[in-house]
Amino acid sequence: MKTLPPALATHVAGGLTTLCRCWRVDRRDGAVMGFTDFDRDVVFDAVTYKAASGFTATAIEGQLGLAVSNLDVQGALSSDALTEDDLHGGRYDDAAVTIYLVNWSDVA
């Protein structure tokens, strides 16, 4: 089970939320890109997460220990930042992807 920061836990418990998912992609060459399922860009943790990325994520299940957690992602990532040359050139091979649940109205 994941632990939410107290302010986010209170926000979620309130019923009406202003949440979005943000995906951070860290390539091996140091390039960092952010994408969100929100309809506007979100700036969080010094990264601008670009809107309308095309991702729709299913439920995420975390596990304790060294077991691999399950995650399904549906859709296609669409962005001018992703070029065919970069994809074919292997620049995204072994990239780290971090997914955040963010309150877009208060990213603190």
C-alpha positions in Angstrom: 0.0 0.0 0.0 1.3 3.4 -0.9 1.3 6.2 1.7 0.0 9.6 0.5 1.3 12.9 1.9 -1.3 14.1 4.5 -2.6 17.0 2.4 -3.1 14.8 -0.6 -4.8 12.1 1.5 -7.2 14.7 2.9 -7.9 16.0 -0.6 -8.7 12.5 -1.9 -10.9 11.7 1.1 -13.0 14.8 0.4 -14.7 13.1 -2.6 -14.3 15.9 -5.2 -10.8 16.0 -6.4 -8.6 17.8 -8.8 -6.2 14.9 -9.6 -4.3 14.0 -12.7 -1.5 11.6 -13.6 1.9 12.8 -14.6 4.5 10.6 -16.3 8.2 11.6 -16.0 10.6 10.0 -18.6 14.3 10.1 -17.7 16.4 8.9 -20.5 19.9 7.6 -20.0 21.4 10.6 -21.8 20.0 12.9 -19.1 17.0 14.2 -21.0 13.9 14.5 -18.9 10.3 14.8 -20.3 7.0 15.1 -18.6 3.5 14.2 -19.9 0.1 14.4 -18.2 -3.5 13.3 -18.8 -4.7 16.7 -17.7 -6.0 19.2 -20.3 -3.4 21.8 -19.4 0.3 21.6 -18.7 1.2 20.9 -15.1 4.5 22.1 -13.5 5.5 19.7 -10.7 8.8 19.1 -9.0 10.6 21.4 -11.5 9.4 19.5 -14.6 6.7 20.8 -17.0 4.3 17.9 -17.8 2.8 18.5 -21.2 -1.0 18.1 -21.6 -2.8 15.8 -24.0 -0.2 13.0 -24.1 -2.7 10.4 -25.0 -2.0 8.0 -22.1 -4.8 6.3 -20.1 -3.5 4.2 -17.2 -5.4 1.4 -15.6 -5.3 0.7 -11.8 -1.7 0.4 -10.5 -1.0 -2.4 -8.0 2.0 -2.0 -5.7 3.6 -4.9 -4.0 6.0 -5.3 -1.0 9.4 -6.8 -1.4 11.3 -7.4 -4.6 8.3 -8.5 -6.7 7.5 -6.6 -9.8 4.4 -4.5 -9.6 1.7 -4.7 -12.3 0.8 -1.8 -14.6 -1.1 -1.6 -17.8 -1.0 1.5 -19.9 -3.4 1.9 -22.8 -3.0 4.4 -25.7 -0.1 6.0 -27.5 2.1 8.7 -26.3 1.9 11.6 -28.7 4.3 14.5 -28.5 6.4 16.6 -30.7 9.2 15.9 -28.2 9.3 12.3 -29.3 10.9 11.8 -32.7 11.0 8.8 -34.9 14.8 9.1 -35.1 15.1 9.1 -31.3 12.9 6.0 -31.0 14.7 4.1 -33.7 18.1 5.3 -32.4 17.4 3.7 -29.0 17.4 6.9 -27.0 14.4 5.6 -24.9 15.9 2.1 -24.3 16.2 1.6 -20.5 14.6 5.0 -19.8 13.1 5.3 -16.3 9.4 6.1 -16.2 7.9 7.5 -12.9 4.2 8.0 -12.6 2.8 10.5 -10.1 -0.8 11.2 -8.9 -0.9 15.0 -8.7 -3.4 17.6 -7.4 -3.2 20.0 -10.3 -4.8 22.8 -8.3 -2.1 22.6 -5.6 1.0 20.7 -6.7 2.8 21.4 -3.4 
